Every structure is written in structure tokens, then in C-alpha cells.
């Protein structure tokens, strides 16, 4: 009796896997003037995630 050969699925070996390119969006660390929390925001985000106050790009850390 011959030992069974281990076969892997093509997806598990990565041979047929397409390489995906992920373009990350630029995040800016901004400190909120009201609650002083620093978080990364996308350029189009205008409100603090924690307290809802207006964010200003000049407060970027």
C-alpha cells in the first residue's frame, strides 16, 4: 500500500490567487478642540467622532 499524497487546493497554495492592490486613503490625525481626542480622519470628515464638534485642518497633529 502506497501512502496517500497530500494535495492542496490551488487557492490554498496561492498559485491561482490574483494579487489585489489596495489603495489606502490618506488619514490626517486631528485633535478636537472640544474633547481633545486625537483620531485619524479622512479629508472629507468634518465632525469629531467622539463629541460631534467641528474639526479644523489647522488642528492637525
C-alpha positions in Angstrom: 0.0 0.0 0.0 1.3 3.4 -1.0 1.0 6.4 1.3 -1.5 9.0 0.2 0.0 12.1 -1.3 -1.0 15.3 0.2 -2.7 17.6 -2.3 -3.6 21.1 -1.6 -6.3 23.1 -3.2 -4.9 25.7 -5.7 -6.4 28.6 -3.7 -4.6 27.4 -0.6 -1.2 27.5 -2.3 -1.8 30.9 -3.7 -0.9 29.8 -7.3 -4.3 30.9 -8.8 -4.7 33.8 -6.5 -4.9 37.3 -8.0 -2.9 39.9 -6.3 -5.1 42.7 -5.2 -3.8 46.2 -4.8 -5.4 48.2 -2.1 -5.1 52.0 -2.3 -5.3 53.4 1.2 -6.9 56.8 1.6 -4.9 59.4 3.4 -5.9 60.0 7.0 -4.9 63.0 9.0 -4.5 63.0 12.8 -6.6 65.9 14.1 -7.1 66.9 17.8 -10.6 68.0 18.6 -10.9 71.5 20.2 -13.7 70.4 22.5 -12.9 66.9 23.8 -9.1 67.0 23.0 -9.2 63.5 21.5 -6.8 62.8 18.6 -8.0 60.5 15.9 -7.3 59.8 12.2 -9.8 61.5 9.8 -10.3 61.4 6.1 -10.2 64.8 4.4 -14.0 64.9 3.9 -14.8 64.2 7.5 -15.8 67.4 9.3 -17.2 66.2 12.7 -15.5 64.7 15.7 -16.3 61.0 16.2 -16.4 61.4 20.0 -18.3 64.6 20.7 -19.6 65.8 17.3 -17.7 69.1 17.3 -16.5 70.8 14.1 -12.9 69.8 13.1 -10.4 72.2 11.6 -7.4 71.1 9.5 -5.3 73.6 11.3 -5.5 71.4 14.4 -3.7 68.5 12.6 -1.1 66.9 14.8 
